[in-house]
Amino acid sequence: MATRELLSPAQRLQFTEIPDFITTRDIARYYTFSNDELKVIKERRRPHNRLGFAVQLSYLRFPGRVWNLGEIVPESVLFYIASQLKLDPTIITEYSQRDTTRREHLAEIQNNFGFHTFNTSIYKKLSKWLLPFAISSDKGMALVGALIDEMRLRQIIIPAISTVERLAWEVRNRAQKLVCFELTKSLTALQKTALDKLLVVEHDKKVTNLIWLRQPPGQANPRNFLKLVERLEFIRHLNLEEGCLKRIHQNRLLQFTKTGAKSTPAHLSRLDELRRYAILVAFLIEWSTSLVDYAIGMHDKMMGKLFNKSEHQHGDKFQRDGKAINEKVRLYAQVGKALIAARDESNDAYQAIESVLDWEKFISSVAEAEKLARPADFDYLELLDNRYSQLRRYTPKLLEAFEFKATRASLPVIKALEVIKQLNISGGRKVPESADTSFVKPRWLKHVIKGDTIDRHYYEMCALAELRSGLRSGDIWVAGSKQFQDFEDYLLADSAWQSMRSSHTIPVAVATDFTTYIEQRSLELSEQLSLVSSLMAEKKLVDVRIENEMLIITPLTNAVPKEVDEFSRKVHRLLPRIKLTDLLVEVDSWTQFTKHFTHLHSGEQVSDKVVLLSALLADGINLGLTRMADATVGMSFERFSFAGVGKD
């Protein structure tokens, strides 16, 4: 039936035919006979029967089916088989004259070498064997390929490819129903009704709720954050069982999720009920996780913007006052020189000051200096309070909608967030004196603790800043998140591990008992060494020989066609040429990482970023400043030094 076809005609040939360009390595792998096999083959009296018998045995090995009457054997394969029997390969034409002999030989091969004919019993066994694989993937090529490989391994003669396809199709269909059942078995009638409504445009809306839920998150701002949380709470209100996803293989879950993310509501409506609900459940639960990640990511970006703007404002303000500060410094330098000279000459200090400027002007200049002066530990945190209202546009919803958990070291931050959450609910403005402040770093302390009270604004901003840092470091995680989840969630639960150990179902492809494992590997090694030794003795090991008591292995030829090199050069010529420093400057415009490179003594930032980035590049590739200067147009070692990026 056409509906049960999984492969194209070209794909079927891949499984049933010997490749036209089969490698010598594969020929040796599939068509080298052991001494016992050669003994059975040579029991045929006539040369062409020996050769035909050997070809039949070879076809049952690979591709795993019966050699058809009149089928032409690839020349390279035929010559290799004939060389082992020391026969002329052209005599194979004589073997095709009598079909009875072929059938007799086939029966004898089955009896002597353990090949089995495909039947109903084998069909059921393979169906049971393939089911776990089909639960993880529904790709036709993968399913049929797994069946073919298993039949070759079990020495089952592969039937018509249509039979194999039908078996794979039926198992895939059964696996899909099992997966759908696992995803939907806990759904109530109300939940099914709610899922169906997602695909229908309601009278007061322009699009279906499914389309609304799938809208992209947008830029990081409070408005988009609140929209994200609204969609997240809509999904949470459906009360879908999140645990059902853990019972589904990740590959199958990914497929269902992609279908739910891309399919139109009309297409989903046409699917059968079981599959439609399964797709929606998988997509909605996975999408809710993504929404959590998007929302926390937005918070991180908005906090970063908040600090960056305050820092820039702080820098701009200092730069605007720079001229006036410089004038005052120069003035007081002159006053200082006058005072030093007056002391050395035993003159009056007041007259020395008045020799520089009038006393009244001196008094006013001191007042002006007080206005221009910054605290000894001044930074941009003092400007954050002006942006507190921006945080309040979304942070109450952040604390309300998400559950934060932490390691023991970060528990004070969680307690502080809970205090702020309770203040949001009650409408209180004053932080309780008993509130935990152990998370407040010294830099924040003077802003948070003011006398005997705790500043509400700075307490909240400090807690949110520490939340951001904790999320980045992994010390704090978010319930329902994938990107910001607890590290322990990545690991196998101890109960599950103990269950696997006791039931001997550890999902690895080797024996988990060391003694059994080492015995199996030793046996395999001995078998392979024996095979290699026999092939070496008969000079049949491909690309390997012994000369002067030395093992010589022919180097592998380049598998990449020469045309690819020319194609690569053409593609390379299409790419725009750009200097590495220009690329780094562009990256710096996104990240602002060069602001952290300050002069060792003065603390000032480097004014010429190109010079700084050239120096970093020189150090990163071990080129050195001198050689980088020699290799760069317009650059010199002196420029590096003047820019403050020399040896210091």
N, C-alpha and C positions, 0 to 999 in steps of 0.2 A: 504494500500500500504506500502511496506517495507520502501520506501523512507520517509514516514511520521511517522515513529516510532521514538520516543524519549527515550523510556525506555527499559530496559532489562526485561526479565520475572520476575526476583527476585524483581526488583524495582516496577513492577506493583502490585505485591502481597502486598507491603508495603502500598499502597493506598486503596486496595480493601478488605483486610482481617483484622480481629481482631488479634493483635499480640499474639503469643503463650504464651508469658510471660508478659501479660498485668498486670500492677501493680494494687494493691488494690486502690490506689489513683485515677488512671484513671477509674477504674470500678465505683467508687463512683461518679466521675465527669460526666461520660457519661450516666450512667444507673440508677441514682437515680430519682424516680418519684415524682412529686409534688402531693399535695392533689387533685387538679383538674384532673390530669392525672389518678390517682388511681381511682377516681370516674368513669371516662369513662371506664377504664379497667374492673372494677367490674360489669359493666352492662351486661357482658357476663354471661350467665346462667351456662354453664359447666366449671368446673375447667381448663380442658386442653385448652379450647378456651380462657379463661382469660390469661393463661400463654403464649399461642401462640400469642395472640394479643399484649401482653407486649413485647415479643421478637421481633415482627415485628417493633413495635415502636422504640425499642432500636436500631435495625440495621439501621433504617432510620436516627437516630441521629449519630451513629458512627458504622461502617465506612461511613455511608451516602447513602447506596444503599439498594435495596430490599433484604430481606432474601430469599435465593433460596430454592426451594423444595428439601428436603433431606439433606440440609446442616446441619452439626453438630455444635451446639453452644458450644463454649469453656466452660468447666465445671465450672470454677470460675465465669464466667459471668452468666451462667444459674442459679447457686445456689444463686447468689446475687439478681437476678430478682425474683426468686421464693420465697426468704425469705421475700421480701417486700409484696408479695401477700399471704404469709403464705400457700404456696402450696408445694406439693412434686415435685421436678424437673423432676423426671422420667416420669411423665405423658405427657411430651412434645412429646413423640413418638405417642400418640393418635392424636395429632393435625395435623400431616403430612398425615393423611389418606384421607382427602377431600380437593382438590385443590380449589374448588369453594369457600369454607369458607375463605381460605387464601386471595383470590382476593377480596372478599367482605370486609374483615377486612382492607385490604390495602386501598381500596377506602374510607372507613370510617375514617381511620387514616388521610388520606389526607384532608378530609373535616373538621375534628375536630381540627387538629393541624397545618394546613396551609402548608403542604408539597406540592411541585409542581413537575409535570412531566417535564423532559427535552424536549424542543421543539425548533423549528426554531427561535421563538422570543427570547427565553432565550439564544440560541446560539449567536445571534447577540449582545445581551446585554453584555454577558460575553466576547465576542470578543472585544467590545469597552472598557470594563473595564480592560482587561488584557493588552491592547496595551501599556500604559505607563510603565507597569512593564516589558514588553518584550523589550522595548527600552533600559532599563537599564541592562538587562541580557538575554542571550540566552540559559541558562542552562536548559536542558529538565526537570530534577527533580524539579528545582525551579519553572518553569512555570506550570507544571502539579500540583505540590503541592499547588501553589497559587490558581489555579482553584478549586481544591478539597476543600480547606479551605473556599473559597468564596461560593461554592455551599452548603457546610454544614451550613455556616452562613445564607445564604438566604433560607435554607430549600428546596433546589432543589435536587430531587432524582438523585443521580449520575448514569449516563448511563454506557454502556460498556466502559471500560478503553480505548479502541481503539478510541472511539468517542472523549473522552477528549484529547487524544494524538493528534488527527487530528486537533482539535480546537487550541491547543497550537502550533502545527507546523505551521498552517496557519498564526496565529498572529505573531509568531516569524519571519516568512518569510516576512510579511508585515512590521514589525518593522525594520528588517534589510535593506529593500529597502528604508525606510524613512531615516534611519541614513546615508546610502550611498548617498542618494540624497542631504542631508544637507551638506555633506562633499565635494561634487563634483559639486554642482550647479553653482559655480562661476568660474569653470575652463574654460579657453579658448581652442581653437583648438591647439594653439602653446604649451600651457602647457601640454595638453594631449600627444602631440607628444614627448615632453621632458620627460614625465614620462615613456612612452613606451621605450625610448632610455636607460633608467636606467637598463632595463632588458636584454639588448643586449650587447655583447662584441664588442667594436669598434676595428677597424683594427690595431690601434697602441697601444692597451692595452691587458693585459693578463686576466683581470677579468672585470665583468660588473661594471658600476658606483655604482650600489646599494651595491655590495660587498665591493667596495672601501670606500663608505660612512660609512659602518657598522664596519670598522676596529676599534679595541680598541684604546684608547688614548695613551697608553704606559706610560713610565716613565716621570717624570717632568723634561724636559730640553727644551732649546730654539728650537731645531729642531722639536721635537714632538709638541710643541706649535704652530709653524708655519703650520705644517701639519693639526692640528685641525682647525685652522682658515681657511685654504684653503678649507676644506670640508664644514665648516660653510658657507663660502661665496658662494660656489657652490649651496647650498640649498637656500640661500637668493636670488640668481640670478633667481630662478624659480618663485619668487613673489607669493607664495601661500598665500591665505587669512587665517591668523592666527585666525581671529575671529570666523571661522566656528567651531573650537573646543569647544567654549563656549556654542554652541547650542547642544552639544552632552553630554549624560550622561557619567560620569567619568568611570564607569565600562565598558561600551561599547567602549569608547575611549581606555582604557587600553587593551582590547581584540584585537582591530585593530592594536594597536601599537606593541603588542607582536607578532602578526601574521606577520607584516612587518619586525620585527627584526629577526625572525627565519626562515621564508619561503625562499625557494630557488627562484631565478629569474625564473626558468623553471616552478615551481608550480604557481607562481603569474601570469605568462603569460597565463596559462590555465584557469584562473578564468574569469568569465564574466566581461565585460568592467567596469560596474558600481562598482562592488565590488573591482576590482583590483585598480581602481583609488582611491577609498575611503581608502583602506588600505595604499596605498603609501602616500596619502596626510596626513593621521593621523600620520603615522610613521615619515615622513620627518619633519613635524612641531614639533612633540615631540622630535625627535632626535636633531633638531637644538637647542632646549632648553637645552638638555643634553650636547651638544658640548660647549655651552656657559658656563655651570657650570664646565665642565671638564677644559676648558681653564682658567677660573678665579681660579679654584683650583690649576692648575699648577703654575700660577703666584704666588699664596700664598706660595706654597712649594719652588719655586725657590728663592723668596725673603727671606724665612726662611733659606734656605741653604746659601745664600749670607751672611747674618748676622752671622750665626753660624760659617762659615769658618773664617770670619774676627775676631770673638771673640776668636776662638781657636788659630788662628795665633797670636793674641795679647797675649793670655795666654802663648803660647809656647815661644814667644820672651821674655816675662818677666821671664819665668822659665829658659831659657838659660842664661840670665844675672844674675840669682839668685846668683850664686857662687861669681861672681865678686862684686855684690852689697853687699853681706854679708861680703866680705873681706874689702871693703871700710868702711862699718859700724863699723866693729871691729877696724880698723885702727883709725877712727875718734873718737871712744870711748876711745882709749888709749891716743890720742892727747888731748881729752877733760879732761881726768883725770890729765894729766900732766899740763895743763893750770890751772886747779882748784888748784892743789898743789902749783904751782908757785905763784898764787895770795895769797894763805894763808900764804906762807913763804916769800912773797915780793920779789920773784926772777924774772928774766927777762923772759917774755913770749916766745920770740924767742928761747932762749936757751932751754926752756921747750919743744918746738916743736922739736928742733934738737936732744933732748935726745931720742925721739921716732924714728925719721927717718931724713935723710939728707934733708936740705932745698930744694935742687933741686928735690929730689924724692917727697917731699911734693907738690911742684908746679905741677909736672907731674900728681900726684894723684888727684889733684883738677880738672885738665883738663879731666882726665878719668872719674871722678865723674859726670862732666857736661854732658858727652856723655851718661852715664848710667841713669841719672836722667830723670824722667817722669814729665809731667806737673801736677799741683796740681789736676786738674780734668780730668786726662788722662782716655780714654776709647778706645774701638776698632773702633769707627767711623772714626778715622784718617786713618785707613787701608782700608776703603771702596772704596776709590778712585781707588785703584789698581784693583778693580773688576768691575768698571763702564762699561768697554767694554763688559763684559758678559751680562749686562742688555741691552745694546744697540742692542744685537743680536735679541731681540724679542719685547722690549717695544714700539718701534715705531708702530709696527703692533697692539699691545695691544690697544694703544690710538686711532688708526685709525679704528679698527674693532668693538669696543664696545662703547656704549653710557652710560656714568656714570651720575647718578643723586644723589642728597644728600639733607639732611635736612639743615635748615638754618645755623646750627653750623658748618657744614662741607662744605659749599659752597666755602670757600677760597681754599680748596683742589681741587675742580672741576675747579676753575678758573686757578689754577697753572697748572693743567693737560692740559687745553686748550692752555695756553701759550707755554708749551712744544710741544704740537701737532703742533701749528703754526710754531714753530722753526724747527720742523722736516720737514714740508712741504716746508718752504722757504730755508732751509739749513743754517739758522742763528746759530751762536754760542753764542752770547751774550744775556743774559737775560735782557729784558728791565727794566730800573730803576723803572718804574711804576708797575711792576709785584707785585702781592699780596704776602706778606710774613707773614701775620698774623697767618698762620697755623704752622709756624716753631716753634718748642718747644725749650726751653733754651738749651737743650743738643746739638741741631743741630746748634744753632745760630752762634757760632764762626766759624763753617765750611761753612755755607751758606753765611753769610755776612762777607766779607773780605774787610775792609775799606769802600770805597764808591761803591763797585761793588758787584754783586751777582754771586757767583760761580755756573756756569751752571751744573757741575757734581753733586755737593751736593744738589743744588736746586731740580734737577730731582729726585735724590735718596730719598731725604726727602719727596717729594710729593708722590712718589710711596710707601714709607713706611707708610705714613698717609693714602693712599688709601687702603692698606692692612688692617690697623687697622679699618678703616671705614667700610669696607666690612664685617669684622668679627663682629663688634658691631651692624651692621644694619643701621648705619647713612648714609651709601652710598650703593646704589643698582645699578643693571645693567639691562638695558632694554633687554627683551627677556630671562631673566634667571628665573629659578624656585627656586633655592637654595638661590640666592642673589637678590630676588625681593623686591619691596617696601612692607612694612608691610600692608599698606592700601589695597594692592591687595588681601590680604587674606580675607578681609571683604566684605560683601555684599554692592554693590554700593547704595548710598542713593536713587537714582532715582528708582532702582529696588525694594528697600524696601518700598518706598512710594507707588509704583504701586501694590505691594502685599497687602499692608494694605488696599488700596482703593477698590481693587477687591476681598478682603477676600480670597486670595489664598496663605496664609502663609503656607509653606510646613512642618507643624508639625502635629502630630497625635492626637492632642487635640484641643478643641474649644479655640480660641484666645480671645474671650470675657470673662472677669473674671466672670461675673454673670452667664453666660451660663455654663461655665466650672464648677463652684462650685455647681451649681444646678445638673448637670449631675453626678458629683462625689458623691454628697450627696445621690442622688437617687440610684446609684449603691451600695453605702455603705449600705443603708437601705435594699435593696433587698438581698444582701449577708448576712447581719446580720439576716434577717428573715429566710433565708434558713438554716443558721447554727443553729439557735434556734430550728427550726422544726426537723432538723436531730439530734440535741442533745437530744431533748425530746423523740425521737423514738430510741435513742441509735444506730444511723446509721452513725454517723460521724467517719470515719476511723481514727484510732490511736489517738482519742481524747475522754476523759471521764471526768466526774466530781466526785470527791471523797472528802467527808468531806468539801463540799462547796469550793473546790479548783479545778482549771482546770489542768488536767494532760494530757500532750502531749507525746506520745511515741517517744523516740529519733530515729532519722533516722539511719538505718543500713548503714554500710560502703559499698558503691557501687563499690569499687575497689576490684577485686578478690585477694585472698591471693597469687595466683601465681605471681601477679605483683611484690610483695615485693621481692620474690626470684629472679625474673628477674632483678629487680633494683640492687640487691646485686651483681649479676653476671656482669652486665654492669659496676658497680662501681669498681669491681676487675680488669677489663680490662684497666681502666684509669691509666695513669702513676702517681705515687706519687711524689708530688713536694711541697717544702716548700713555704709558702706564700711570704717570703722574696725573694726567688729565682724568683718567678713570678714577684714581684715588680722590681727586678733588671733587668729582661728582658724588662719590660715596660719602665723602665728608659733608657734603651739603645735605645729605639725608640724616646722618648720624651725629654730626658735630663732634666727632671724636678728637679732632686736633686741639680742642680747647683744653684738653687734659695735659698737653705737652707745654709746660711752662719752663722758663729759664731757672736754672738751679739756684742762682743767687738772687736775682731781682724778682722772680715769680711772675714776670710778664709773659704773655703769649707771643709766639713767633708771628711776626707781621707778614712774612712771605711764606705762605703755606706750600707753594711749589718747592721751595728749598727744603722745608721740613719734610715733605713727603719723599723727595729725592733722597734725603738722608736716611729715612726709614727704609726705603727700598734698598739702598746700598747696604744697610746693615742686615736686612732680611735675606738677601741673596749672597751675603759674605763677599761683596765686591769691594767695600771700603770707600771712604769719602774721596780719597785721592783718585782712584780709578773711576769712580762715578763722575767726578768733575771732569776728568779727561775724556770720558765717553759721552758727555752731555754738552750740547751746544749752548754757549752763554753761561755755563756754570764753572765755578772755580772753587778751590778749597777755601779761599778767602771769603767767598759768599756764604759758605757754610758757617764759618767762624763769626762773621758779622751778624748772621741771623740767629746766632746763639745755639747752633746745633753742632758745634765742633766736639772736641774731646770731652768737654765738660758734660 
